[in-house]
Amino acid sequence: MYLFRDILCLPKKLTADVTQNQLVGFDGAPAGEDGKVLGYAKSKGSAGNEITIGVKGTREFLSGGAINAGDDVISNASGKPIVAPEGAVNIFGTALNSAANAGNSVEILLK
């Protein structure tokens, strides 16, 4: 398993503070619950600053809950991946391995 493998990264000016690996929306703020995900913050950043966002490839995240390999994922309110419930509209990736609990490592294929 790779810790990360980026295929595409983009610069983004932040509108809110983000932590490293937090899911970031198109508005430059943490993605939020089932929010549209541009990608993940490759580093910590403050509102008004520009950082690099990983948008395509794979990335290892700390999960927001239990996830099984093959599950589609969305962002939770904290900007961490969780299983996409029925009716979720902003699926941003697919889990490549399982995470038994919140805080466990899970590799996500970013779509």
N, C-alpha and C positions, 0 to 999 in steps of 0.2 A: 504494500500500500504506500502511496506517495503522501507526503505531508501536504504538498500542494503542487499543482502543475497548471500554470496559467497559459492560456492560449491568446487571450486578448485582455488588455488593461486599458483603462481610459482615465484621464484626469477629470476631477470633479471639484467644483467649489462647494464647500459645505455651508449649509444654512443652520446647522446645529452641531454640537459636539458628538463625535463618534469614537468608539473604542476599536482597537485592532480586531479584525475578523467580524465586526458587527455588520449585519445586512443593511445596505443603504438604498434608499429609494431614489427615484429620478429627481426628486426635489432637493437632494443633498442632505437629507436628514435620515435618522434611523427609519427603517422601512415600516415598522409597526405591524400590528395584527393583520395578517392577510393583505398587507400593502404591496404595491408593485415594487419589485426588487430590481434595481439596476445591477447590483453586484455586492461585493463585500469590501470593507475598508482594509487595505493592505497595511495600514498603520493607523495609530491614534491621530485624531485631528480635531481642531477647534473651529467653530463657526467662523466663516469669513476666509478661512484658509483653503488652499487647494491640496487635495491628496490624490493618490492613485487608487482606483477602484478596479478590482478583478471582476471581469464580467463573463468570461468564458473559460472553460477548463474544469478542473476538479480542485476541491479545497477541503481540508479537514477542519471541521467545526466542533465546538462543544454543543451538544444537542440541547434543545429546550424540553425534551421529553423522550420517551421510548420511541424508537424508529426501527423498522425492519428494512433489510436490503430490498430494493425495488420500490419502496414507498415514494410517492411524490411528496414534496415538501413545500411548505410556505413559511413565511416569517411569523414569529410570535410577537407579542407587544414589546419584547426586549431586543428584537432583531436577531433571534436565534432560530435555527430550523426546527420545525415540528411537522408531524404528519399532517398532510392536507386532508381536512374533513370533507365529507360529501358537500358539494356546492361551493368549495373554495374556488376563487377565480384567479388568484395570482400565484400559481405554482411556478417556482423558480428553478427547481431541480429535482433530481432523483437520487435517493440514497444508494450508495454502492456497497455498504456494509450495514450491520445492525448496531444500534446503541440501546442497551438495556434500560437505561434511566437518563433523566435530565443530567447534563454535565458530562456524559460519556462522549467519547470521540466518535464522530461519524463523517465519512467521506462523501461529499455531495458532488454529483456531476451537474454543473451549472448549465441551464438551458439558454 
